[in-house]
Amino acid sequence: MTPEGREFVQTLKLAAVAVVCAVLTATVVIGAGEAFLRRSQTAESAPSLLIPATN
């Protein structure tokens, strides 16, 4: 394999690792956010995310 071919393969490997890390990070952040929101919201104290319209 030529040096350029090795560099290309190495680049593809690094890109795959970056994609996997990004997906795992997003999964952890979204999961933590959902857990935090579920824990902090109750039926009585759930804040309204909608802003009432004024005419």
C-alpha positions as CSV (number, residue, x, y, z in Angstrom):
1,M,0.0,0.0,0.0
2,T,1.3,3.4,-0.9
3,P,1.8,6.1,1.8
4,E,-1.1,8.0,0.4
5,G,-3.3,5.0,0.7
6,R,-2.3,4.5,4.3
7,E,-3.0,8.1,5.1
8,F,-6.5,7.7,3.5
9,V,-7.2,4.6,5.6
10,Q,-6.0,6.3,8.7
11,T,-8.2,9.3,8.0
12,L,-11.2,7.1,7.5
13,K,-10.5,5.4,10.8
14,L,-10.2,8.7,12.6
15,A,-13.4,9.9,11.0
16,A,-15.2,6.8,12.2
17,V,-14.0,7.2,15.7
18,A,-15.1,10.8,15.7
19,V,-18.6,9.9,14.5
20,V,-18.9,7.2,17.2
21,C,-17.7,9.6,19.9
22,A,-20.2,12.3,18.8
23,V,-23.1,9.8,18.8
24,L,-22.2,8.5,22.2
25,T,-21.7,12.0,23.6
26,A,-25.1,13.1,22.2
27,T,-26.8,10.0,23.7
28,V,-25.3,10.7,27.1
29,V,-26.2,14.4,27.1
30,I,-29.8,13.8,25.9
31,G,-30.3,11.0,28.4
32,A,-29.0,13.1,31.3
33,G,-31.1,16.0,30.2
34,E,-34.3,13.9,30.0
35,A,-33.5,12.4,33.5
36,F,-33.0,15.8,34.9
37,L,-36.2,17.2,33.5
38,R,-38.2,14.2,34.6
39,R,-36.8,14.5,38.1
40,S,-37.4,18.2,38.4
41,Q,-40.9,18.3,37.0
42,T,-43.9,17.2,38.9
43,A,-47.6,17.5,38.1
44,E,-48.1,20.4,40.5
45,S,-44.9,22.4,39.8
46,A,-44.4,21.7,36.1
47,P,-43.5,25.0,34.5
48,S,-45.3,25.9,31.3
49,L,-43.0,25.9,28.3
50,L,-45.6,27.8,26.3
51,I,-45.9,31.6,26.5
52,P,-49.5,32.9,26.4
53,A,-50.3,34.9,23.4
54,T,-51.4,38.5,23.9
55,N,-53.6,40.2,21.3
